[in-house]
Amino acid sequence: MKLIGIGFGNMVNAERIIAVVSPDSNPMKRLIATGKENGMLIDATQGRKTKSVILMDSDHIVLSYLSVENIDSKIDEEA
């Protein structure tokens, strides 16, 4: 299991990540709202602006204040 930091001491299993995307599009905003309704949303932003959305294979949606590029570089470091 490879854990990557997504900010504020929070970590996710890199092997279970499906995608890391920007939260700015309307489809992503709808997906975040649906995840919140279904109890599958994990907000790891500590009140900061959401800069990336991490989609997990367990159908969980993780919000992070780190940029998509930053998380991508952390995943590449682990590989």
N, CA, C and O atoms as a printed pandas DataFrame, in Angstrom:
     atom_number atom_name residue_name chain_id  residue_number  x_coord  y_coord  z_coord
0              1         N          MET        A               1    0.851   -1.172    0.000
1              2        CA          MET        A               1    0.000    0.000    0.000
2              3         C          MET        A               1    0.897    1.234    0.000
3              4         O          MET        A               1    1.804    1.363    0.822
4              5         N          LYS        A               2    0.622    2.142   -0.942
5              6        CA          LYS        A               2    1.378    3.384   -1.045
6              7         C          LYS        A               2    0.468    4.545   -0.684
7              8         O          LYS        A               2   -0.519    4.799   -1.374
8              9         N          LEU        A               3    0.791    5.246    0.385
9             10        CA          LEU        A               3   -0.001    6.389    0.822
10            11         C          LEU        A               3    0.624    7.681    0.309
11            12         O          LEU        A               3    1.844    7.847    0.326
12            13         N          ILE        A               4   -0.230    8.587   -0.146
13            14        CA          ILE        A               4    0.258    9.906   -0.552
14            15         C          ILE        A               4   -0.460   10.970    0.264
15            16         O          ILE        A               4   -1.647   10.846    0.565
16            17         N          GLY        A               5    0.276   12.014    0.614
17            18        CA          GLY        A               5   -0.292   13.109    1.391
18            19         C          GLY        A               5   -1.130   14.013    0.511
19            20         O          GLY        A               5   -0.724   14.386   -0.589
20            21         N          ILE        A               6   -2.313   14.361    1.013
21            22        CA          ILE        A               6   -3.193   15.260    0.265
22            23         C          ILE        A               6   -3.414   16.561    1.033
23            24         O          ILE        A               6   -4.326   17.328    0.723
24            25         N          GLY        A               7   -2.572   16.802    2.037
25            26        CA          GLY        A               7   -2.635   18.046    2.788
26            27         C          GLY        A               7   -3.099   17.864    4.211
27            28         O          GLY        A               7   -3.959   17.030    4.495
28            29         N          PHE        A               8   -2.521   18.653    5.112
29            30        CA          PHE        A               8   -2.875   18.690    6.529
30            31         C          PHE        A               8   -2.746   17.331    7.212
31            32         O          PHE        A               8   -3.516   17.021    8.121
32            33         N          GLY        A               9   -1.790   16.525    6.788
33            34        CA          GLY        A               9   -1.569   15.218    7.403
34            35         C          GLY        A               9   -2.525   14.143    6.933
35            36         O          GLY        A               9   -2.472   13.017    7.427
36            37         N          ASN        A              10   -3.395   14.460    5.994
37            38        CA          ASN        A              10   -4.330   13.481    5.445
38            39         C          ASN        A              10   -3.662   12.712    4.321
39            40         O          ASN        A              10   -2.881   13.266    3.548
40            41         N          MET        A              11   -3.981   11.423    4.240
41            42        CA          MET        A              11   -3.369   10.574    3.225
42            43         C          MET        A              11   -4.420    9.673    2.596
43            44         O          MET        A              11   -5.422    9.326    3.221
44            45         N          VAL        A              12   -4.165    9.297    1.333
45            46        CA          VAL        A              12   -5.009    8.329    0.642
46            47         C          VAL        A              12   -4.116    7.257    0.032
47            48         O          VAL        A              12   -2.931    7.479   -0.217
48            49         N          ASN        A              13   -4.705    6.102   -0.203
49            50        CA          ASN        A              13   -3.995    4.992   -0.818
50            51         C          ASN        A              13   -3.870    5.272   -2.314
51            52         O          ASN        A              13   -4.878    5.323   -3.020
52            53         N          ALA        A              14   -2.657    5.452   -2.797
53            54        CA          ALA        A              14   -2.427    5.797   -4.199
54            55         C          ALA        A              14   -2.898    4.699   -5.140
55            56         O          ALA        A              14   -3.260    4.983   -6.282
56            57         N          GLU        A              15   -2.900    3.466   -4.690
57            58        CA          GLU        A              15   -3.295    2.343   -5.539
58            59         C          GLU        A              15   -4.805    2.295   -5.770
59            60         O          GLU        A              15   -5.267    1.577   -6.657
60            61         N          ARG        A              16   -5.578    3.042   -4.989
61            62        CA          ARG        A              16   -7.035    3.015   -5.101
62            63         C          ARG        A              16   -7.600    4.253   -5.789
63            64         O          ARG        A              16   -8.817    4.399   -5.906
64            65         N          ILE        A              17   -6.718    5.147   -6.246
65            66        CA          ILE        A              17   -7.163    6.367   -6.932
66            67         C          ILE        A              17   -7.516    6.034   -8.371
67            68         O          ILE        A              17   -6.740    5.398   -9.085
68            69         N          ILE        A              18   -8.708    6.476   -8.789
69            70        CA          ILE        A              18   -9.131    6.311  -10.181
70            71         C          ILE        A              18   -8.745    7.544  -10.982
71            72         O          ILE        A              18   -8.210    7.433  -12.085
72            73         N          ALA        A              19   -9.023    8.739  -10.415
73            74        CA          ALA        A              19   -8.744    9.984  -11.133
74            75         C          ALA        A              19   -8.563   11.127  -10.150
75            76         O          ALA        A              19   -9.091   11.105   -9.038
76            77         N          VAL        A              20   -7.804   12.127  -10.585
77            78        CA          VAL        A              20   -7.666   13.387   -9.840
78            79         C          VAL        A              20   -8.052   14.478  -10.820
79            80         O          VAL        A              20   -7.406   14.661  -11.852
80            81         N          VAL        A              21   -9.116   15.203  -10.486
81            82        CA          VAL        A              21   -9.675   16.175  -11.434
82            83         C          VAL        A              21   -9.916   17.525  -10.758
83            84         O          VAL        A              21   -9.936   17.639   -9.533
84            85         N          SER        A              22  -10.097   18.529  -11.595
85            86        CA          SER        A              22  -10.410   19.875  -11.116
86            87         C          SER        A              22  -11.881   19.949  -10.722
87            88         O          SER        A              22  -12.721   19.328  -11.373
88            89         N          PRO        A              23  -12.207   20.691   -9.673
89            90        CA          PRO        A              23  -13.595   20.765   -9.204
90            91         C          PRO        A              23  -14.441   21.833   -9.886
91            92         O          PRO        A              23  -15.586   22.047   -9.487
92            93         N          ASP        A              24  -13.916   22.503  -10.895
93            94        CA          ASP        A              24  -14.566   23.689  -11.439
94            95         C          ASP        A              24  -15.713   23.436  -12.419
95            96         O          ASP        A              24  -16.553   24.315  -12.615
96            97         N          SER        A              25  -15.764   22.258  -13.036
97            98        CA          SER        A              25  -16.816   22.018  -14.023
98            99         C          SER        A              25  -18.145   21.686  -13.353
99           100         O          SER        A              25  -18.178   21.209  -12.218
100          101         N          ASN        A              26  -19.228   21.941  -14.059
101          102        CA          ASN        A              26  -20.552   21.639  -13.519
102          103         C          ASN        A              26  -20.756   20.148  -13.239
103          104         O          ASN        A              26  -21.352   19.809  -12.217
104          105         N          PRO        A              27  -20.284   19.241  -14.110
105          106        CA          PRO        A              27  -20.441   17.822  -13.786
106          107         C          PRO        A              27  -19.728   17.433  -12.473
107          108         O          PRO        A              27  -20.234   16.604  -11.716
108          109         N          MET        A              28  -18.572   18.023  -12.213
109          110        CA          MET        A              28  -17.862   17.709  -10.968
110          111         C          MET        A              28  -18.608   18.293   -9.771
111          112         O          MET        A              28  -18.658   17.673   -8.709
112          113         N          LYS        A              29  -19.181   19.469   -9.934
113          114        CA          LYS        A              29  -19.960   20.066   -8.847
114          115         C          LYS        A              29  -21.171   19.197   -8.522
115          116         O          LYS        A              29  -21.526   19.036   -7.355
116          117         N          ARG        A              30  -21.806   18.635   -9.553
117          118        CA          ARG        A              30  -22.944   17.731   -9.330
118          119         C          ARG        A              30  -22.485   16.446   -8.661
119          120         O          ARG        A              30  -23.165   15.926   -7.776
120          121         N          LEU        A              31  -21.329   15.928   -9.081
121          122        CA          LEU        A              31  -20.791   14.707   -8.476
122          123         C          LEU        A              31  -20.470   14.925   -7.003
123          124         O          LEU        A              31  -20.735   14.047   -6.182
124          125         N          ILE        A              32  -19.911   16.068   -6.655
125          126        CA          ILE        A              32  -19.609   16.401   -5.263
126          127         C          ILE        A              32  -20.904   16.479   -4.454
127          128         O          ILE        A              32  -20.969   15.962   -3.339
128          129         N          ALA        A              33  -21.934   17.123   -5.008
129          130        CA          ALA        A              33  -23.221   17.234   -4.306
130          131         C          ALA        A              33  -23.840   15.855   -4.096
131          132         O          ALA        A              33  -24.390   15.578   -3.029
132          133         N          THR        A              34  -23.756   14.995   -5.099
133          134        CA          THR        A              34  -24.285   13.639   -4.976
134          135         C          THR        A              34  -23.514   12.849   -3.924
135          136         O          THR        A              34  -24.105   12.120   -3.129
136          137         N          GLY        A              35  -22.200   12.998   -3.925
137          138        CA          GLY        A              35  -21.382   12.321   -2.924
138          139         C          GLY        A              35  -21.723   12.763   -1.513
139          140         O          GLY        A              35  -21.736   11.949   -0.590
140          141         N          LYS        A              36  -21.999   14.039   -1.341
141          142        CA          LYS        A              36  -22.380   14.572   -0.029
142          143         C          LYS        A              36  -23.718   13.987    0.415
143          144         O          LYS        A              36  -23.877   13.603    1.573
144          145         N          GLU        A              37  -24.679   13.920   -0.509
145          146        CA          GLU        A              37  -25.998   13.351   -0.197
146          147         C          GLU        A              37  -25.909   11.881    0.195
147          148         O          GLU        A              37  -26.643   11.420    1.069
148          149         N          ASN        A              38  -25.006   11.147   -0.454
149          150        CA          ASN        A              38  -24.877    9.706   -0.232
150          151         C          ASN        A              38  -23.907    9.353    0.892
151          152         O          ASN        A              38  -23.725    8.174    1.197
152          153         N          GLY        A              39  -23.288   10.346    1.507
153          154        CA          GLY        A              39  -22.338   10.086    2.579
154          155         C          GLY        A              39  -21.008    9.522    2.098
155          156         O          GLY        A              39  -20.300    8.863    2.859
156          157         N          MET        A              40  -20.669    9.777    0.847
157          158        CA          MET        A              40  -19.433    9.261    0.271
158          159         C          MET        A              40  -18.387   10.356    0.051
159          160         O          MET        A              40  -17.357   10.115   -0.580
160          161         N          LEU        A              41  -18.650   11.555    0.571
161          162        CA          LEU        A              41  -17.738   12.680    0.389
162          163         C          LEU        A              41  -16.828   12.819    1.600
163          164         O          LEU        A              41  -17.287   12.810    2.742
164          165         N          ILE        A              42  -15.536   12.946    1.338
165          166        CA          ILE        A              42  -14.548   13.174    2.390
166          167         C          ILE        A              42  -13.894   14.524    2.099
167          168         O          ILE        A              42  -13.206   14.686    1.092
168          169         N          ASP        A              43  -14.114   15.479    2.985
169          170        CA          ASP        A              43  -13.580   16.829    2.800
170          171         C          ASP        A              43  -12.296   16.970    3.612
171          172         O          ASP        A              43  -12.332   17.073    4.838
172          173         N          ALA        A              44  -11.154   16.972    2.909
173          174        CA          ALA        A              44   -9.849   17.086    3.560
174          175         C          ALA        A              44   -9.241   18.465    3.326
175          176         O          ALA        A              44   -8.020   18.617    3.354
176          177         N          THR        A              45  -10.087   19.471    3.094
177          178        CA          THR        A              45   -9.589   20.811    2.780
178          179         C          THR        A              45   -9.351   21.668    4.008
179          180         O          THR        A              45   -8.694   22.704    3.906
180          181         N          GLN        A              46   -9.864   21.271    5.170
181          182        CA          GLN        A              46   -9.755   22.053    6.402
182          183         C          GLN        A              46  -10.285   23.463    6.207
183          184         O          GLN        A              46   -9.731   24.414    6.759
184          185         N          GLY        A              47  -11.352   23.613    5.426
185          186        CA          GLY        A              47  -11.982   24.906    5.220
186          187         C          GLY        A              47  -11.365   25.757    4.123
187          188         O          GLY        A              47  -11.836   26.864    3.860
188          189         N          ARG        A              48  -10.334   25.262    3.490
189          190        CA          ARG        A              48   -9.706   26.017    2.392
190          191         C          ARG        A              48  -10.417   25.730    1.079
191          192         O          ARG        A              48  -11.286   24.861    1.012
192          193         N          LYS        A              49  -10.049   26.457    0.047
193          194        CA          LYS        A              49  -10.657   26.276   -1.269
194          195         C          LYS        A              49  -10.291   24.904   -1.837
195          196         O          LYS        A              49   -9.137   24.480   -1.769
196          197         N          THR        A              50  -11.272   24.229   -2.389
197          198        CA          THR        A              50  -11.040   22.930   -3.017
198          199         C          THR        A              50  -10.369   23.142   -4.369
199          200         O          THR        A              50  -10.912   23.823   -5.240
200          201         N          LYS        A              51   -9.187   22.558   -4.541
201          202        CA          LYS        A              51   -8.459   22.689   -5.805
202          203         C          LYS        A              51   -8.409   21.383   -6.583
203          204         O          LYS        A              51   -8.079   21.384   -7.769
204          205         N          SER        A              52   -8.734   20.260   -5.927
205          206        CA          SER        A              52   -8.760   18.989   -6.641
206          207         C          SER        A              52   -9.768   18.042   -6.006
207          208         O          SER        A              52  -10.061   18.111   -4.813
208          209         N          VAL        A              53  -10.282   17.163   -6.844
209          210        CA          VAL        A              53  -11.227   16.138   -6.425
210          211         C          VAL        A              53  -10.588   14.799   -6.766
211          212         O          VAL        A              53  -10.202   14.557   -7.910
212          213         N          ILE        A              54  -10.480   13.931   -5.763
213          214        CA          ILE        A              54   -9.875   12.623   -5.951
214          215         C          ILE        A              54  -10.991   11.590   -5.943
215          216         O          ILE        A              54  -11.734   11.471   -4.969
216          217         N          LEU        A              55  -11.102   10.846   -7.038
217          218        CA          LEU        A              55  -12.116    9.806   -7.149
218          219         C          LEU        A              55  -11.466    8.466   -6.820
219          220         O          LEU        A              55  -10.460    8.087   -7.418
220          221         N          MET        A              56  -12.056    7.758   -5.863
221          222        CA          MET        A              56  -11.498    6.501   -5.388
222          223         C          MET        A              56  -12.296    5.320   -5.952
223          224         O          MET        A              56  -13.452    5.477   -6.346
224          225         N          ASP        A              57  -11.676    4.146   -5.989
225          226        CA          ASP        A              57  -12.368    2.969   -6.512
226          227         C          ASP        A              57  -13.466    2.460   -5.580
227          228         O          ASP        A              57  -14.246    1.588   -5.962
228          229         N          SER        A              58  -13.532    2.990   -4.378
229          230        CA          SER        A              58  -14.577    2.620   -3.421
230          231         C          SER        A              58  -15.799    3.534   -3.546
231          232         O          SER        A              58  -16.702    3.480   -2.711
232          233         N          ASP        A              59  -15.830    4.370   -4.584
233          234        CA          ASP        A              59  -16.873    5.357   -4.843
234          235         C          ASP        A              59  -16.823    6.544   -3.891
235          236         O          ASP        A              59  -17.735    7.371   -3.895
236          237         N          HIS        A              60  -15.775    6.646   -3.074
237          238        CA          HIS        A              60  -15.599    7.825   -2.232
238          239         C          HIS        A              60  -15.050    8.972   -3.084
239          240         O          HIS        A              60  -14.320    8.757   -4.052
240          241         N          ILE        A              61  -15.417   10.182   -2.698
241          242        CA          ILE        A              61  -14.942   11.386   -3.356
242          243         C          ILE        A              61  -14.194   12.185   -2.296
243          244         O          ILE        A              61  -14.767   12.555   -1.271
244          245         N          VAL        A              62  -12.916   12.449   -2.543
245          246        CA          VAL        A              62  -12.080   13.142   -1.572
246          247         C          VAL        A              62  -11.738   14.527   -2.118
247          248         O          VAL        A              62  -11.240   14.659   -3.236
248          249         N          LEU        A              63  -12.013   15.555   -1.315
249          250        CA          LEU        A              63  -11.689   16.926   -1.696
250          251         C          LEU        A              63  -10.363   17.323   -1.060
251          252         O          LEU        A              63  -10.122   17.037    0.113
252          253         N          SER        A              64   -9.500   17.987   -1.837
253          254        CA          SER        A              64   -8.202   18.424   -1.331
254          255         C          SER        A              64   -7.940   19.865   -1.735
255          256         O          SER        A              64   -8.424   20.332   -2.766
256          257         N          TYR        A              65   -7.168   20.562   -0.908
257          258        CA          TYR        A              65   -6.784   21.936   -1.257
258          259         C          TYR        A              65   -5.535   21.952   -2.129
259          260         O          TYR        A              65   -5.176   23.002   -2.662
260          261         N          LEU        A              66   -4.866   20.813   -2.287
261          262        CA          LEU        A              66   -3.702   20.740   -3.168
262          263         C          LEU        A              66   -4.163   20.707   -4.622
263          264         O          LEU        A              66   -5.237   20.187   -4.925
264          265         N          SER        A              67   -3.359   21.258   -5.512
265          266        CA          SER        A              67   -3.723   21.291   -6.927
266          267         C          SER        A              67   -3.609   19.902   -7.545
267          268         O          SER        A              67   -2.941   19.016   -7.011
268          269         N          VAL        A              68   -4.273   19.738   -8.675
269          270        CA          VAL        A              68   -4.225   18.478   -9.412
270          271         C          VAL        A              68   -2.769   18.144   -9.764
271          272         O          VAL        A              68   -2.346   16.995   -9.639
272          273         N          GLU        A              69   -2.018   19.139  -10.199
273          274        CA          GLU        A              69   -0.626   18.926  -10.592
274          275         C          GLU        A              69    0.224   18.473   -9.405
275          276         O          GLU        A              69    1.088   17.608   -9.547
276          277         N          ASN        A              70   -0.023   19.059   -8.241
277          278        CA          ASN        A              70    0.730   18.708   -7.042
278          279         C          ASN        A              70    0.467   17.251   -6.647
279          280         O          ASN        A              70    1.400   16.512   -6.335
280          281         N          ILE        A              71   -0.777   16.851   -6.661
281          282        CA          ILE        A              71   -1.115   15.468   -6.313
282          283         C          ILE        A              71   -0.550   14.518   -7.355
283          284         O          ILE        A              71   -0.061   13.443   -7.010
284          285         N          ASP        A              72   -0.611   14.906   -8.640
285          286        CA          ASP        A              72   -0.058   14.079   -9.709
286          287         C          ASP        A              72    1.433   13.856   -9.507
287          288         O          ASP        A              72    1.921   12.742   -9.700
288          289         N          SER        A              73    2.159   14.889   -9.125
289          290        CA          SER        A              73    3.599   14.740   -8.906
290          291         C          SER        A              73    3.884   13.833   -7.717
291          292         O          SER        A              73    4.872   13.099   -7.724
292          293         N          LYS        A              74    3.026   13.873   -6.692
293          294        CA          LYS        A              74    3.200   12.992   -5.529
294          295         C          LYS        A              74    2.949   11.537   -5.918
295          296         O          LYS        A              74    3.635   10.635   -5.437
296          297         N          ILE        A              75    1.962   11.310   -6.791
297          298        CA          ILE        A              75    1.688    9.943   -7.266
298          299         C          ILE        A              75    2.858    9.448   -8.081
299          300         O          ILE        A              75    3.273    8.298   -7.935
300          301         N          ASP        A              76    3.407   10.310   -8.953
301          302        CA          ASP        A              76    4.557    9.920   -9.786
302          303         C          ASP        A              76    5.779    9.604   -8.927
303          304         O          ASP        A              76    6.545    8.703   -9.267
304          305         N          GLU        A              77    5.977   10.317   -7.831
305          306        CA          GLU        A              77    7.111   10.047   -6.925
306          307         C          GLU        A              77    7.014    8.666   -6.317
307          308         O          GLU        A              77    8.029    7.996   -6.125
308          309         N          GLU        A              78    5.799    8.232   -6.012
309          310        CA          GLU        A              78    5.579    6.923   -5.384
310          311         C          GLU        A              78    5.752    5.782   -6.368
311          312         O          GLU        A              78    6.073    4.664   -5.966
312          313         N          ALA        A              79    5.544    6.046   -7.654
313          314        CA          ALA        A              79    5.609    4.973   -8.664
314          315         C          ALA        A              79    7.025    4.553   -8.961
315          316         O          ALA        A              79    7.246    3.666   -9.785
